[in-house]
Amino acid sequence: MTRFLLEIPHDSDKVACNRAIRIVLESGSHFLSNADWGCLDGDHRAIMVVDVESRQEAQAILPPALRTDARIVQLNKFAI
């Protein structure tokens, strides 16, 4: 498995914030229903870390309506 950081940003106005939250919660994805949100601290995005087989699988977790602006980052650990 590969670990990915998924970030789904949205505009800071209340309508955009509520829309993004609704889309994520209604997606039915177990990953997304456990997303962390930065909205109450002024950082308007959902954030989650997932362990999946590929970047394509990570992207498939994202709701289609929010994929365009989402960021997918493969995470690694380094040892000395």
Secondary structure as UniProt FT lines:
FT   STRAND          2..9
FT   HELIX           14..26
FT   HELIX           30..33
FT   STRAND          36..37
FT   HELIX           39..41
FT   STRAND          45..52
FT   HELIX           55..61
FT   HELIX           64..66
FT   TURN            67..69
FT   STRAND          71..75
//
